[in-house]
């Protein structure tokens, strides 16, 4: 299934739903115009609350990645750019690593600039 969750994770399930779709977009598994499974289908398949799935879909709508059509479907928008999503995911991983290493914002940005100029 396109959307997966880990109930033992500290990350909220709705965030995991949204992240699963972002990963699928970044990896080219889905693209503009594709329909996501209905929230009811996802909730039943993953044994989670329907409103949890809807919160995840709402996050994606707020980011401009999906268009929600009430009672019909969630459709990937044309704004769902795979490159932008891959860069955002890489930046998030970099930020997490920088925080864990104890780097300041300035140190992290300097390291990123240096890596980009190589």
C-alpha positions as CSV (number, residue, x, y, z in Angstrom):
1,X,0.0,0.0,0.0
2,X,1.1,3.5,-0.8
3,X,0.5,4.8,2.8
4,X,2.0,3.1,5.8
5,X,2.3,3.9,9.5
6,X,4.2,2.6,12.5
7,X,1.9,2.6,15.5
8,X,5.0,2.3,17.8
9,X,6.6,5.5,16.5
10,X,6.5,8.7,18.5
11,X,5.5,10.6,15.4
12,X,1.7,11.2,15.2
13,X,-0.1,8.9,12.9
14,X,-1.6,11.8,10.8
15,X,2.0,13.0,10.2
16,X,3.0,9.5,9.2
17,X,0.2,9.4,6.7
18,X,1.3,12.7,5.1
19,X,4.9,11.7,5.1
20,X,4.1,8.4,3.3
21,X,2.5,10.5,0.5
22,X,5.4,12.9,0.4
23,X,7.9,10.0,0.1
24,X,5.8,8.5,-2.7
25,X,5.8,11.8,-4.5
26,X,9.5,12.3,-4.0
27,X,10.2,8.8,-5.3
28,X,8.0,9.2,-8.3
29,X,5.5,6.5,-7.2
30,X,2.7,9.0,-7.6
31,X,2.5,12.2,-9.6
32,X,0.2,15.1,-10.6
33,X,-3.3,13.9,-11.4
34,X,-3.0,10.7,-9.5
35,X,-5.7,9.9,-7.0
36,X,-4.9,8.9,-3.4
37,X,-6.8,6.0,-1.9
38,X,-9.9,7.2,-0.1
39,X,-9.5,8.1,3.6
40,X,-12.0,5.3,4.5
41,X,-9.9,2.8,2.5
42,X,-6.7,3.9,4.2
43,X,-8.2,3.9,7.6
44,X,-9.6,0.4,7.2
45,X,-6.4,-1.0,5.7
46,X,-4.2,0.5,8.4
47,X,-6.7,0.0,11.3
48,X,-6.6,3.7,12.2
49,X,-9.2,6.3,12.7
50,X,-10.7,7.9,9.6
51,X,-10.2,11.4,11.0
52,X,-6.5,10.6,11.5
53,X,-6.2,9.9,7.8
54,X,-8.2,13.1,7.0
55,X,-5.8,15.2,9.1
56,X,-2.8,13.8,7.2
57,X,-4.6,14.6,3.9
58,X,-5.4,18.1,5.2
59,X,-1.7,18.7,5.9
60,X,-0.9,17.8,2.3
61,X,-3.7,20.1,1.1
62,X,-2.3,23.0,3.2
63,X,1.1,22.4,1.5
64,X,-0.5,22.5,-1.9
65,X,0.3,18.9,-2.7
66,X,-3.2,17.5,-2.9
67,X,-6.6,18.8,-3.8
68,X,-9.4,17.4,-1.7
69,X,-12.7,16.9,-3.4
70,X,-15.3,16.4,-0.8
71,X,-16.9,13.0,-1.1
72,X,-14.9,12.1,-4.1
73,X,-11.1,12.0,-3.9
74,X,-7.8,13.4,-2.9
75,X,-5.8,14.2,-6.1
76,X,-2.2,15.1,-6.4
77,X,-1.8,18.6,-7.7
78,X,0.5,20.0,-10.4
79,X,2.4,21.8,-7.6
80,X,3.7,18.4,-6.3
81,X,7.2,18.8,-7.7
82,X,9.4,15.7,-7.0
83,X,12.6,17.7,-6.9
84,X,11.3,20.2,-4.4
85,X,10.0,17.3,-2.2
86,X,13.4,15.5,-2.4
87,X,15.2,18.7,-1.4
88,X,12.8,19.3,1.5
89,X,13.3,15.8,2.7
90,X,17.1,16.0,2.5
91,X,17.0,19.4,4.2
92,X,14.9,17.9,7.0
93,X,17.4,15.1,7.5
94,X,20.3,17.6,7.4
95,X,18.6,19.8,10.0
96,X,18.0,16.8,12.3
97,X,21.6,15.7,12.0
98,X,22.8,19.2,12.7
99,X,20.6,19.5,15.8
100,X,21.8,16.1,17.1
101,X,25.4,17.1,16.6
102,X,24.8,20.3,18.5
103,X,25.6,22.6,15.7
104,X,24.2,26.2,15.8
105,X,22.1,27.4,12.9
106,X,25.0,29.5,11.6
107,X,27.3,26.5,11.7
108,X,24.8,24.3,9.9
109,X,24.1,26.9,7.2
110,X,27.9,27.4,6.7
111,X,28.3,23.7,6.2
112,X,25.5,23.5,3.7
113,X,26.8,26.5,1.8
114,X,30.3,24.9,1.7
115,X,28.8,21.6,0.4
116,X,26.8,23.3,-2.3
117,X,29.9,25.2,-3.6
118,X,32.0,22.1,-4.0
